[in-house]
Amino acid sequence: MENSYQESEMNQKIPIKITWIENQEGISEPEVAIDAEDYFDFEGSITDALIKFKKEYSNLLKKTASLKEDPKKTGQMKKIWQLGKELAKFNERVKNQFIILNQREAFSRDLGLSERYISFFMNFSKYFSLHEVINELSSNHYRIFCDNADQLKKSNLFKKEKKLINVVKISKHNFS
């Protein structure tokens, strides 16, 4: 792995990559790759930490399997939000020890979704709470907001635009 020590960014976190290896049945399973020099610099048992990471990752994949939805399908936004939230919670649990160098690629491969969708799901759950999600709206509606969130924040329009989504929610509810 290139640039194992990016001191200012990583702050004693170990950079890892999620790779895939065939098991005895010929099925690809996630595996963790780490630089050999990081084995020696890790405080505590690196083996235990990697085993814990792999269990966490396997649990994430099991938990998210039932949440995986086609983002183009309407009426699925709450499931999509939950999937993004599970990915974010996983990141939160492992962030103190590891930096996943190929995170979106790994999530994409193991969830069967594009990296762009993975990014959208994670941002969607970051910018909205579950009670703000309107299940009937299309993912495109939310994607436009999420894709422009940084720019909206810089322009001090983030909260205003987010309120407009709630107006849509109220009007949809009143006319249903």
matplotlib code that plots the C-alpha trace (Angstrom):
import matplotlib.pyplot as plt

x = [0.0, 1.4, 2.0, 1.3, 2.2, 0.3, 0.9, -1.3, -4.3, -4.1, -2.9, -1.8, -4.6, -3.7, -4.4, -6.1, -7.7, -10.6, -9.7, -11.4, -10.2, -11.8, -12.8, -12.8, -16.1, -14.8, -16.9, -15.2, -15.0, -13.8, -10.3, -8.2, -4.8, -2.3, 1.3, 3.8, 5.4, 2.0, 1.9, 4.8, 3.6, 0.1, -0.6, -2.1, -2.9, -3.2, -4.5, -7.4, -8.2, -8.3, -10.5, -12.8, -12.8, -13.7, -16.5, -17.8, -17.6, -19.4, -22.1, -22.5, -23.0, -25.6, -27.5, -27.5, -28.5, -32.2, -31.9, -30.4, -32.9, -32.8, -32.5, -34.5, -37.5, -40.0, -41.2, -37.8, -36.2, -36.4, -34.6, -32.0, -31.6, -31.2, -28.6, -26.6, -26.9, -25.6, -22.6, -21.9, -22.2, -19.7, -17.3, -17.8, -17.0, -13.7, -12.4, -10.3, -8.1, -8.3, -8.6, -10.1, -8.3, -10.8, -14.0, -16.4, -15.0, -15.4, -18.9, -19.8, -18.6, -20.1, -23.4, -23.7, -24.3, -22.2, -19.7, -21.8, -24.9, -22.8, -21.6, -25.2, -26.6, -23.9, -24.5, -28.2, -28.2, -25.7, -27.9, -31.3, -32.8, -35.2, -38.2, -37.3, -37.3, -40.3, -40.6, -42.6, -40.0, -37.6, -33.9, -33.2, -34.9, -32.6, -29.5, -29.6, -29.7, -26.9, -24.7, -25.0, -24.9, -21.4, -22.1, -25.4, -23.6, -21.0, -23.9, -25.8, -28.7, -28.5, -31.2, -33.5, -33.3, -33.8, -36.9, -38.3, -38.1, -40.2, -42.8, -43.0, -43.6, -46.4, -48.1, -47.9, -49.3, -52.2, -53.2, -53.0]
y = [0.0, 3.3, 6.1, 4.1, 7.0, 10.2, 11.6, 14.6, 12.8, 9.5, 10.2, 6.7, 5.1, 2.0, 2.2, -0.9, -2.2, -4.5, -7.1, -10.4, -13.9, -17.2, -19.5, -23.3, -23.3, -20.9, -18.0, -14.6, -13.2, -9.9, -9.9, -7.2, -6.1, -4.1, -3.1, -5.3, -2.3, -1.4, -4.7, -3.6, 0.0, -1.0, -0.6, -3.8, -6.9, -6.2, -9.7, -9.1, -5.7, -7.2, -10.1, -7.6, -5.4, -8.4, -9.4, -5.8, -5.7, -9.1, -7.9, -4.8, -6.8, -9.1, -6.1, -4.1, -7.0, -6.5, -2.7, -2.8, -1.2, 0.1, 3.9, 4.5, 2.8, 5.1, 4.5, 3.2, 6.3, 5.3, 2.0, 3.9, 6.3, 3.3, 1.7, 5.0, 5.2, 1.7, 2.5, 5.7, 3.8, 1.2, 4.0, 5.6, 2.3, 1.6, 5.1, 5.3, 2.4, 2.1, 4.2, 2.1, 3.2, 1.7, 2.1, 3.1, 0.4, -2.2, -1.1, -1.0, -4.5, -6.1, -4.3, -4.6, -0.8, 1.8, 3.9, 7.0, 5.4, 4.5, 8.1, 9.4, 7.0, 8.1, 11.8, 11.3, 9.9, 12.6, 15.5, 14.2, 12.5, 9.6, 11.7, 14.2, 11.6, 11.5, 7.9, 8.9, 11.3, 10.0, 9.6, 12.2, 14.8, 14.1, 13.4, 16.9, 18.3, 16.1, 16.7, 20.5, 20.5, 21.9, 24.7, 25.4, 25.6, 28.0, 30.2, 29.9, 28.3, 24.8, 25.2, 27.2, 24.5, 21.7, 23.5, 23.5, 19.7, 19.8, 22.0, 19.3, 16.8, 18.8, 19.5, 15.8, 14.8, 17.3, 16.3, 12.6]
z = [0.0, -1.0, 1.4, 4.5, 6.7, 5.9, 9.4, 9.4, 8.0, 9.6, 13.2, 14.1, 12.2, 10.2, 6.4, 5.2, 2.0, 1.7, -0.8, -1.8, -1.7, -2.7, 0.1, -0.1, -1.9, -4.5, -3.2, -2.9, 0.6, 2.0, 3.3, 4.8, 3.5, 5.5, 5.1, 6.9, 8.7, 10.2, 12.0, 14.2, 14.8, 16.0, 19.7, 21.0, 19.1, 15.4, 14.8, 17.3, 15.8, 12.2, 13.3, 15.0, 11.8, 9.6, 11.9, 11.9, 8.1, 7.8, 10.1, 8.1, 4.9, 6.5, 8.0, 4.8, 2.6, 3.4, 2.9, -0.5, -2.9, -6.4, -5.9, -9.1, -7.5, -5.8, -2.2, -1.0, 0.4, 4.1, 3.3, 1.3, 4.3, 6.6, 4.4, 4.3, 8.1, 8.6, 6.4, 8.4, 11.7, 10.5, 9.6, 13.0, 14.7, 12.9, 12.3, 15.5, 14.4, 10.6, 7.4, 4.6, 1.5, -0.9, 1.1, -1.7, -4.0, -1.3, -0.4, -4.0, -4.8, -1.7, -1.9, -5.7, -6.1, -7.9, -6.0, -6.9, -5.2, -2.1, -1.8, -2.2, 0.4, 2.9, 2.3, 2.3, 5.8, 6.9, 5.7, 6.6, 9.7, 9.1, 10.1, 7.4, 4.6, 2.3, 1.1, -2.0, -3.4, -5.9, -5.1, -7.8, -5.7, -2.7, -4.9, -6.4, -2.8, -1.6, -4.7, -4.1, -0.3, 0.1, -2.4, -0.6, 2.7, 1.3, 0.0, 3.3, 1.4, 2.9, 5.6, 3.2, 0.5, 3.1, 4.3, 0.8, 0.9, 4.0, 2.3, -0.4, 2.4, 4.0, 0.6, -0.4, 3.0, 2.8, -0.8, -0.2]

ax = plt.figure().add_subplot(projection="3d")
ax.plot(x, y, z, "-o")
ax.set_aspect("equal")
plt.show()
